[in-house]
Amino acid sequence: MDNNEVNLNGTESERSAPKPLRKLVRVNRDSFQNYPPVNEGYHGRYEADEAGYHGQHEAPAGEYHGQHEAPAGEYHRQHEAPADEYHGQHEAPAGEYHGKHEAPAGEYHGLHEVPPSREQAFRGGYASGSGYDGYEEIGFEEEHRKKHFSLKDAVIKTVAVAASIAVIAGLTINMPIFLDKKTGGNVSLVYLFKHAQPMAKEGTLNKENVTLNIDEEKVDEFYNDGLDLPQLIEGQYSILFLGFDEDEFNSDVMWIVQFDIGNCEMNILQIPRDCCLPDYTSSPSKKFNSVYSMGDYNIEPPIQRVVNAVQENFGIPIDAYVTTACFDIVRMVDIVGGIPIHLDNEIIYESDKIIPAGDVTLTGEQAEWFIRFRTEWLQGDIGRMQNQRRFMAATMMKLFDIVENEGRLKLYSYIKQIKDEELIYTDLSIDDMSKVADFASTLSMDNVRVNMVPGEEATFYAEDGNEYSVYSVHKAETIALLNEYYRPYQRAMTPYDTSIVELVLDHKYDVYDDTGMDFEELETATEPLRDPDKKPWWKED
């Protein structure tokens, strides 16, 4: 074949191979002389021979199968076909038409009518290989499986979404995107929650001008007690506890609870309510219990007045406070289920308010009577303070019992309930309370000690011309006690480091100079001495 000819019968590779177009070539017309190919007749209407054309008018009888010319029995269109031959929609006999609407149940295999027993189910595309080329409906078993897997998929997706939300929430609450008003820095939501002070109704303490006198040989800049509390002195944490009377004007109970974290101890200092502090209150009697309500009015909040008096007289830096009222103690005792204690003799607070002798579990109401009772004690208020020690020991044993038998989570639930009912006011944060509770629960009874400020009863001659019975502090003995138990990480206190005013220089007695007891001793301690002359007249013998 010449290069200027087109090869119509070439191979696929020859036909598809690209060749450069250099110039136009003339087509060889000889190539079309034998087209169409030999032995292939034309089936058009006019050119085909007699036997080849099957059109309507030219086809011989018997060959054309159009609508009007076909003999009976040969035309299979809608109107002329016999009843048993047409398989169209309307004329087909029952059981023969396989169309959508007329087919008997179980025979039509279209999209919507496929029976449950169909083996090949619709897969969302075109069916093949089953005699039906359209869409097929999914079968009953496959549908059941699909529902099963759909439920499983839904659960998996739900869990995945929940986990994703939890992760996002966790990241969000831990990101430092919130402003801390105290420090001015950015902190996380978790930090704000942990360090929130929802019960600080008494206000917050000013800790900027506290004299610490830290003993750097015991506490250097690298020392860490491991408890991570907001402490003034690393290694110790001191809380001032005040219990108010019914009028919430004067404080009947005044304790300093100090946690010596470094030595794993707890020391409680009782301050008599009649303790005379002439420079800290405008009350004529100058008693410590009036400092809160009648202290320096230029100092706010009132709790700060008491804190200042404690720090300047007893040299114990106060990290936090807790205040409550006598009627709130009732509810707190009831929340924890009462306080078990042993009474040597019955206590008659009033004629209709009696606590029987023996092993009893004090209710909230009885607990209030117990810690406020003083009428029959030989030493009056001092006797009441001694009885309060026994209540503290019994309460501590109750907390140990809760941790051991009910778990710490139960103890935390009690603390939360007390917080929610606002039975105490405190600047302790939620995180601080949990840490302090954890530490307290690890203490043994012989590592918890109670002391009272040394002193003796005295008479104070007030400016109003009246005489008041007060408690005069023994200065030297008090300093020695403080240095031994309450200043473990501070330099030794001297008489120049305290504002104590001693009313009685020539001590008449020293019975209160050493009143220290640990909780093991308190557990078996007897009640204070009673004065027979103070026995109620109506009390039966």
C-alpha positions as CSV (number, residue, x, y, z in Angstrom):
1,M,0.0,0.0,0.0
2,D,1.3,3.4,-0.9
3,N,2.1,5.9,1.7
4,N,-0.6,8.3,0.4
5,E,-3.3,5.7,0.9
6,V,-5.5,5.2,3.9
7,N,-5.5,1.6,5.4
8,L,-9.1,1.0,6.4
9,N,-8.4,-2.5,7.5
10,G,-5.3,-1.9,9.6
11,T,-4.7,-3.3,13.0
12,E,-5.8,-1.4,16.2
13,S,-2.2,-0.5,17.0
14,E,-1.7,0.7,13.5
15,R,-4.9,2.7,13.5
16,S,-4.2,4.2,16.9
17,A,-0.6,5.0,16.5
18,P,-0.1,8.7,16.0
19,K,1.7,9.9,12.9
20,P,3.0,13.3,12.2
21,L,0.8,15.3,9.9
22,R,3.1,16.7,7.2
23,K,0.7,17.5,4.4
24,L,-2.7,16.8,3.1
25,V,-3.0,13.6,1.0
26,R,-5.5,12.5,-1.6
27,V,-7.8,9.7,-0.6
28,N,-7.7,6.6,-2.8
29,R,-11.2,6.2,-4.1
30,D,-10.5,2.6,-5.2
31,S,-10.7,1.6,-1.6
32,F,-14.5,2.3,-1.6
33,Q,-15.3,0.4,-4.8
34,N,-16.1,-2.9,-3.0
35,Y,-18.2,-1.4,-0.1
36,P,-20.3,-2.7,1.3
37,P,-18.5,-6.1,1.8
38,V,-19.5,-9.1,-0.2
39,N,-22.2,-11.5,1.2
40,E,-23.7,-8.8,3.4
41,G,-27.1,-7.9,1.9
42,Y,-28.7,-4.6,2.3
43,H,-31.8,-4.6,4.5
44,G,-33.2,-1.2,3.6
45,R,-36.7,-0.7,2.3
46,Y,-36.2,-0.4,-1.5
47,E,-32.8,-1.9,-2.2
48,A,-33.0,-5.2,-0.3
49,D,-34.0,-8.3,-2.2
50,E,-37.4,-10.0,-1.7
51,A,-36.2,-12.2,1.2
52,G,-34.0,-9.7,2.9
53,Y,-36.3,-6.8,3.8
54,H,-38.7,-7.2,6.8
55,G,-40.4,-3.9,6.6
56,Q,-44.1,-3.4,6.8
57,H,-45.2,-3.3,3.1
58,E,-42.5,-5.2,1.2
59,A,-42.1,-8.3,3.4
60,P,-43.8,-11.5,2.2
61,A,-46.6,-12.9,4.2
62,G,-45.4,-14.7,7.2
63,E,-42.3,-12.7,7.5
64,Y,-43.4,-9.3,8.6
65,H,-44.4,-9.2,12.2
66,G,-45.8,-5.7,12.4
67,Q,-49.1,-4.8,14.0
68,H,-51.5,-5.1,11.0
69,E,-50.0,-7.6,8.6
70,A,-48.9,-10.4,10.9
71,P,-51.0,-13.6,10.8
72,A,-52.9,-14.5,13.9
73,G,-50.7,-16.0,16.5
74,E,-47.5,-14.3,15.3
75,Y,-48.0,-10.8,16.3
76,H,-47.2,-10.3,20.0
77,R,-48.1,-6.8,20.6
78,Q,-50.8,-5.5,23.0
79,H,-54.1,-5.7,21.1
80,E,-53.8,-8.5,18.5
81,A,-52.0,-11.2,20.6
82,P,-54.1,-14.2,21.9
83,A,-54.9,-14.3,25.5
84,D,-52.3,-16.8,26.4
85,E,-49.4,-15.3,24.4
86,Y,-49.3,-11.6,25.4
87,H,-47.2,-11.0,28.4
88,G,-47.9,-7.3,28.7
89,Q,-49.3,-5.4,31.6
90,H,-53.1,-5.7,31.2
91,E,-53.8,-8.7,28.9
92,A,-51.5,-11.3,30.5
93,P,-53.2,-14.2,32.4
94,A,-52.8,-14.4,36.1
95,G,-49.4,-16.0,36.9
96,E,-47.7,-15.0,33.7
97,Y,-47.2,-11.3,33.9
98,H,-44.2,-10.3,35.9
99,G,-44.8,-6.6,35.9
100,K,-44.9,-4.4,39.0
101,H,-48.6,-4.2,39.9
102,E,-50.3,-7.3,38.4
103,A,-47.8,-10.0,39.4
104,P,-49.0,-12.4,42.2
105,A,-47.3,-12.3,45.5
106,G,-43.9,-13.8,45.5
107,E,-43.3,-13.5,41.7
108,Y,-42.4,-9.9,41.0
109,H,-38.8,-9.1,41.6
110,G,-38.8,-5.4,41.1
111,L,-37.6,-2.8,43.5
112,H,-40.5,-2.6,46.0
113,E,-42.2,-6.0,45.8
114,V,-39.2,-8.3,46.3
115,P,-40.2,-11.0,48.9
116,P,-38.2,-11.6,52.1
117,S,-36.9,-14.9,50.8
118,R,-35.0,-13.2,48.0
119,E,-31.4,-14.4,48.1
120,Q,-29.8,-11.6,46.2
121,A,-30.6,-8.3,47.9
122,F,-30.5,-4.8,46.6
123,R,-27.2,-3.2,47.2
124,G,-27.9,0.3,46.1
125,G,-27.0,-0.1,42.5
126,Y,-28.0,-2.3,39.6
127,A,-28.6,-6.0,40.2
128,S,-27.1,-8.5,37.9
129,G,-27.0,-12.2,37.5
130,S,-30.4,-12.9,39.0
131,G,-32.7,-12.3,36.1
132,Y,-33.6,-8.8,37.2
133,D,-31.5,-5.9,36.0
134,G,-33.2,-3.1,38.0
135,Y,-32.9,-2.2,41.6
136,E,-33.6,-5.0,44.1
137,E,-35.1,-4.6,47.6
138,I,-33.0,-5.7,50.5
139,G,-34.1,-9.0,52.0
140,F,-35.6,-9.6,55.4
141,E,-32.5,-11.2,56.9
142,E,-30.2,-8.6,55.4
143,E,-32.5,-5.9,56.7
144,H,-32.4,-7.5,60.1
145,R,-28.6,-7.6,60.0
146,K,-28.5,-4.0,58.8
147,K,-30.7,-2.9,61.7
148,H,-28.4,-4.8,64.1
149,F,-25.3,-3.2,62.6
150,S,-27.0,0.2,62.5
151,L,-27.7,0.0,66.2
152,K,-24.1,-1.1,66.8
153,D,-22.9,1.7,64.6
154,A,-25.1,4.2,66.4
155,V,-23.7,3.2,69.8
156,I,-20.2,3.4,68.5
157,K,-20.8,6.8,67.0
158,T,-22.5,8.0,70.2
159,V,-19.6,6.9,72.4
160,A,-17.1,8.4,70.0
161,V,-19.0,11.7,70.0
162,A,-19.2,11.6,73.8
163,A,-15.5,10.8,74.1
164,S,-14.7,13.7,71.8
165,I,-16.8,16.1,73.8
166,A,-15.2,14.9,77.0
167,V,-11.7,15.4,75.6
168,I,-12.6,18.9,74.3
169,A,-14.2,19.8,77.6
170,G,-11.2,18.4,79.4
171,L,-8.8,20.5,77.3
172,T,-11.0,23.6,77.7
173,I,-11.3,23.5,81.5
174,N,-7.6,22.9,81.8
175,M,-6.5,25.7,79.5
176,P,-5.3,28.9,81.2
177,I,-7.8,31.2,79.6
178,F,-9.5,32.7,82.7
179,L,-8.3,35.7,84.6
180,D,-7.4,35.2,88.3
181,K,-8.3,38.4,90.1
182,K,-6.0,37.6,93.0
183,T,-2.8,37.1,91.0
184,G,-3.7,38.9,87.8
185,G,-2.6,35.9,85.7
186,N,-4.4,33.5,83.5
187,V,-5.5,30.2,85.0
188,S,-7.7,27.3,84.0
189,L,-11.3,26.7,85.0
190,V,-10.1,23.7,87.1
191,Y,-7.8,26.0,89.0
192,L,-10.6,28.5,89.6
193,F,-12.9,25.8,90.9
194,K,-10.3,24.2,93.2
195,H,-9.3,27.6,94.6
196,A,-12.7,29.0,94.9
197,Q,-13.8,30.2,98.3
198,P,-17.6,29.8,98.2
199,M,-17.9,30.0,102.0
200,A,-15.7,33.0,102.7
201,K,-18.6,35.1,104.0
202,E,-16.3,36.6,106.6
203,G,-14.1,37.9,103.9
204,T,-10.5,37.1,103.1
205,L,-7.4,37.6,105.3
206,N,-4.7,40.2,104.7
207,K,-1.4,38.2,104.9
208,E,1.0,40.9,103.7
209,N,2.3,42.3,107.0
210,V,2.6,39.1,109.0
211,T,5.8,38.7,111.1
212,L,7.1,35.2,110.4
213,N,10.6,34.9,111.8
214,I,11.3,31.8,109.8
215,D,14.1,29.6,111.0
216,E,16.1,29.1,107.8
217,E,18.0,26.3,109.3
218,K,14.8,24.3,109.4
219,V,13.1,25.7,106.4
220,D,15.2,26.8,103.4
221,E,14.0,28.0,100.1
222,F,13.9,24.5,98.6
223,Y,11.9,22.9,101.4
224,N,8.6,21.4,100.4
225,D,6.2,19.6,102.7
226,G,4.4,18.0,99.8
227,L,0.9,19.1,100.7
228,D,0.8,22.1,98.3
229,L,-1.3,24.4,100.5
230,P,-1.3,28.3,100.4
231,Q,0.9,28.5,103.5
232,L,2.6,31.4,105.1
233,I,5.3,29.0,106.4
234,E,6.1,25.9,104.5
235,G,5.7,22.8,106.7
236,Q,2.8,24.1,108.8
237,Y,-0.8,25.2,108.3
238,S,-2.8,27.1,111.0
239,I,-6.5,27.6,111.1
240,L,-8.3,29.9,113.6
241,F,-11.7,28.4,114.7
242,L,-14.3,30.6,116.3
243,G,-17.7,29.3,117.7
244,F,-20.2,32.1,118.4
245,D,-23.0,32.3,120.9
246,E,-26.7,32.4,120.1
247,D,-26.5,36.2,119.3
248,E,-23.4,35.7,117.1
249,F,-21.9,38.6,118.9
250,N,-19.3,37.1,121.2
251,S,-17.2,34.0,120.5
252,D,-17.5,31.3,123.1
253,V,-15.0,28.9,121.5
254,M,-11.6,30.0,120.3
255,W,-9.1,27.3,119.0
256,I,-6.0,27.5,116.9
257,V,-5.7,24.2,115.0
258,Q,-2.2,23.9,113.6
259,F,-1.2,21.1,111.3
260,D,2.5,20.4,111.6
261,I,2.8,18.7,108.2
262,G,6.6,18.3,108.3
263,N,6.4,16.3,111.6
264,C,3.0,14.7,110.9
265,E,1.4,16.2,114.0
266,M,-1.6,18.3,114.9
267,N,-1.6,20.8,117.8
268,I,-4.6,22.6,119.1
269,L,-4.3,25.7,121.3
270,Q,-7.4,26.7,123.4
271,I,-7.6,30.4,124.2
272,P,-10.0,31.1,127.1
273,R,-12.8,33.4,126.1
274,D,-12.1,35.5,129.3
275,C,-8.5,36.0,128.3
276,C,-7.7,39.6,128.9
277,L,-6.2,41.6,125.9
278,P,-6.5,45.2,126.9
279,D,-5.2,46.7,123.7
280,Y,-7.5,44.8,121.2
281,T,-11.1,45.5,122.3
282,S,-13.3,48.4,123.4
283,S,-15.2,46.2,125.7
284,P,-14.9,47.3,129.3
285,S,-13.9,43.8,130.4
286,K,-11.2,43.6,127.7
287,K,-12.0,39.9,127.1
288,F,-10.8,38.1,124.0
289,N,-14.3,36.9,123.1
290,S,-15.3,40.6,122.3
291,V,-12.5,41.3,119.9
292,Y,-14.5,40.2,116.9
293,S,-17.5,42.5,117.5
294,M,-15.8,45.3,119.6
295,G,-12.3,45.4,118.2
296,D,-10.6,48.1,116.1
297,Y,-13.4,49.3,113.8
298,N,-10.8,50.5,111.3
299,I,-9.9,46.9,110.7
300,E,-12.2,45.1,108.3
301,P,-13.4,42.4,108.0
302,P,-14.1,41.7,111.7
303,I,-12.4,38.3,111.5
304,Q,-9.2,40.1,110.7
305,R,-9.3,41.8,114.1
306,V,-9.2,38.4,115.8
307,V,-6.5,37.1,113.5
308,N,-4.3,40.2,114.2
309,A,-4.8,39.7,118.0
310,V,-3.7,36.0,117.7
311,Q,-0.7,36.7,115.6
312,E,0.6,39.7,117.6
313,N,0.1,38.0,121.0
314,F,0.8,34.3,120.4
315,G,3.1,34.6,117.4
316,I,1.2,31.9,115.3
317,P,0.7,32.9,111.6
318,I,-2.9,32.2,110.6
319,D,-3.4,30.7,107.2
320,A,-7.2,30.4,107.2
321,Y,-10.3,30.7,109.5
322,V,-13.5,28.7,110.2
323,T,-16.4,30.3,112.0
324,T,-19.7,28.7,113.1
325,A,-22.6,29.3,115.6
326,C,-23.7,27.0,118.4
327,F,-27.0,26.2,116.5
328,D,-25.0,25.2,113.4
329,I,-23.0,22.7,115.4
330,V,-26.4,21.0,116.1
331,R,-26.9,20.4,112.4
332,M,-23.3,19.3,111.7
333,V,-23.4,16.6,114.4
334,D,-26.7,15.3,113.0
335,I,-25.2,15.2,109.5
336,V,-22.4,12.8,110.5
337,G,-24.8,10.7,112.6
338,G,-23.9,11.8,116.1
339,I,-20.8,11.7,118.3
340,P,-20.2,8.7,120.5
341,I,-18.8,9.5,124.0
342,H,-18.7,8.2,127.6
343,L,-20.2,10.4,130.4
344,D,-19.2,9.8,134.0
345,N,-22.4,11.6,135.2
346,E,-25.5,13.0,133.6
347,I,-25.4,16.5,132.4
348,I,-28.4,18.7,133.1
349,Y,-28.2,21.7,130.9
350,E,-31.7,22.8,131.8
351,S,-34.5,21.0,133.6
352,D,-35.8,19.5,130.4
353,K,-32.4,19.2,128.7
354,I,-30.7,16.2,130.2
355,I,-27.9,14.0,128.8
356,P,-27.8,10.6,130.6
357,A,-24.6,9.1,132.0
358,G,-22.8,6.1,130.4
359,D,-21.9,5.4,126.7
360,V,-24.1,7.7,124.6
361,T,-24.2,9.0,121.1
362,L,-24.7,12.7,121.3
363,T,-27.3,14.1,118.9
364,G,-26.8,17.6,117.5
365,E,-28.9,19.1,120.2
366,Q,-27.1,17.2,123.0
367,A,-23.7,18.2,121.6
368,E,-24.6,21.8,122.0
369,W,-25.7,21.3,125.6
370,F,-22.4,19.4,126.2
371,I,-19.9,22.0,124.9
372,R,-21.8,24.9,126.5
373,F,-22.4,23.4,129.9
374,R,-20.6,25.3,132.7
375,T,-22.9,25.8,135.7
376,E,-21.7,22.9,137.9
377,W,-18.0,23.0,137.0
378,L,-15.8,24.0,139.9
379,Q,-13.6,26.0,137.6
380,G,-16.4,27.5,135.6
381,D,-15.3,28.4,132.1
382,I,-12.0,26.5,132.4
383,G,-14.0,23.4,133.3
384,R,-16.1,24.0,130.2
385,M,-12.9,24.2,128.1
386,Q,-11.7,20.9,129.6
387,N,-15.1,19.3,128.7
388,Q,-14.8,20.7,125.1
389,R,-11.5,18.8,124.8
390,R,-13.3,15.6,125.4
391,F,-15.8,16.5,122.7
392,M,-12.9,17.3,120.3
393,A,-11.4,13.9,120.9
394,A,-14.7,12.2,120.4
395,T,-15.3,14.1,117.2
396,M,-11.9,13.2,115.9
397,M,-12.5,9.5,116.6
398,K,-15.8,9.8,114.7
399,L,-14.0,11.2,111.7
400,F,-11.5,8.4,111.8
401,D,-14.4,5.9,112.0
402,I,-16.0,7.5,108.9
403,V,-12.8,7.2,106.9
404,E,-12.2,3.7,108.0
405,N,-15.7,2.2,107.6
406,E,-17.4,4.5,105.1
407,G,-14.5,5.8,103.1
408,R,-13.1,9.2,102.4
409,L,-15.6,9.9,99.7
410,K,-18.3,9.7,102.4
411,L,-16.4,12.2,104.5
412,Y,-16.1,14.5,101.5
413,S,-19.9,14.2,101.0
414,Y,-20.4,15.3,104.6
415,I,-18.1,18.3,104.0
416,K,-20.0,19.2,100.8
417,Q,-23.3,19.0,102.6
418,I,-22.0,21.3,105.4
419,K,-20.7,23.7,102.7
420,D,-24.0,23.6,100.8
421,E,-26.1,24.4,103.9
422,E,-23.6,27.1,104.9
423,L,-23.1,25.8,108.4
424,I,-19.6,27.2,108.5
425,Y,-17.9,30.2,107.0
426,T,-14.3,29.7,105.9
427,D,-11.8,31.1,103.5
428,L,-10.6,27.5,102.9
429,S,-11.0,26.6,99.2
430,I,-12.6,23.3,98.2
431,D,-9.1,22.0,97.3
432,D,-7.7,23.1,100.6
433,M,-10.4,21.4,102.6
434,S,-9.9,18.1,100.8
435,K,-6.1,18.3,101.4
436,V,-6.5,19.2,105.1
437,A,-9.1,16.4,105.6
438,D,-6.7,13.9,103.9
439,F,-3.8,14.9,106.1
440,A,-6.0,14.8,109.3
441,S,-7.2,11.3,108.4
442,T,-3.6,10.0,108.4
443,L,-2.8,11.1,111.9
444,S,-2.7,8.8,114.9
445,M,-4.3,9.8,118.2
446,D,-1.0,10.1,120.0
447,N,0.1,12.7,117.4
448,V,-2.8,15.0,118.2
449,R,-2.2,17.3,121.2
450,V,-4.4,19.9,123.0
451,N,-3.0,22.7,125.1
452,M,-4.5,25.7,126.8
453,V,-2.9,29.2,127.1
454,P,-1.3,29.2,130.6
455,G,-2.6,31.7,133.1
456,E,-4.9,32.1,136.1
457,E,-8.1,33.9,137.1
458,A,-7.7,37.6,138.0
459,T,-9.7,40.7,138.6
460,F,-9.6,43.5,136.0
461,Y,-10.5,47.0,137.2
462,A,-12.1,48.7,134.3
463,E,-12.3,52.3,133.3
464,D,-16.0,52.3,133.9
465,G,-15.4,51.6,137.6
466,N,-16.5,48.0,137.5
467,E,-14.5,44.9,138.4
468,Y,-14.5,42.0,135.9
469,S,-13.4,38.4,136.5
470,V,-10.9,37.7,133.7
471,Y,-8.2,35.3,132.7
472,S,-4.6,36.7,133.1
473,V,-2.0,35.1,130.8
474,H,1.2,33.8,132.3
475,K,3.6,35.4,129.8
476,A,6.8,33.4,130.3
477,E,5.0,30.0,130.5
478,T,2.9,30.9,127.4
479,I,6.1,31.8,125.4
480,A,7.7,28.4,126.4
481,L,4.6,26.5,125.3
482,L,4.4,28.3,122.0
483,N,8.1,27.7,121.2
484,E,7.7,24.0,122.0
485,Y,4.6,23.1,120.0
486,Y,3.4,26.0,117.8
487,R,6.5,27.5,116.2
488,P,8.2,24.4,114.7
489,Y,9.7,26.3,111.8
490,Q,10.2,29.8,113.4
491,R,12.9,31.3,115.5
492,A,12.3,31.1,119.2
493,M,9.9,33.7,120.5
494,T,11.0,36.2,123.1
495,P,9.1,38.5,125.4
496,Y,9.8,41.3,122.9
497,D,7.9,39.4,120.2
498,T,4.5,39.4,121.9
499,S,1.9,42.0,122.9
500,I,0.7,39.9,125.9
501,V,-0.2,42.0,129.0
502,E,0.3,40.1,132.2
503,L,-2.1,41.3,134.9
504,V,-0.8,39.1,137.7
505,L,3.0,39.2,138.0
506,D,3.2,37.3,141.2
507,H,1.5,34.0,140.2
508,K,-0.8,32.6,142.8
509,Y,-1.1,29.2,141.2
510,D,0.2,27.3,138.2
511,V,-2.4,24.6,137.8
512,Y,-3.1,25.8,134.2
513,D,0.5,26.2,133.2
514,D,0.7,22.6,131.9
515,T,-2.6,21.4,130.6
516,G,-1.4,19.5,127.6
517,M,-3.0,16.2,126.7
518,D,-2.9,14.0,123.6
519,F,-6.1,12.5,122.3
520,E,-5.3,9.0,123.7
521,E,-5.3,10.5,127.2
522,L,-8.4,12.5,126.4
523,E,-10.2,9.3,125.3
524,T,-10.1,8.0,128.9
525,A,-10.2,11.4,130.7
526,T,-12.8,12.0,133.3
527,E,-15.1,15.0,133.5
528,P,-13.9,18.3,135.2
529,L,-14.5,18.7,139.0
530,R,-18.0,19.7,140.0
531,D,-18.9,22.2,142.7
532,P,-21.4,20.6,145.0
533,D,-22.7,24.1,146.0
534,K,-23.7,24.7,142.3
535,K,-26.0,21.6,142.2
536,P,-29.5,22.7,141.0
537,W,-32.0,22.7,143.8
538,W,-34.5,20.8,141.8
539,K,-32.0,18.0,140.9
540,E,-33.0,14.7,142.6
541,D,-30.3,12.9,144.7
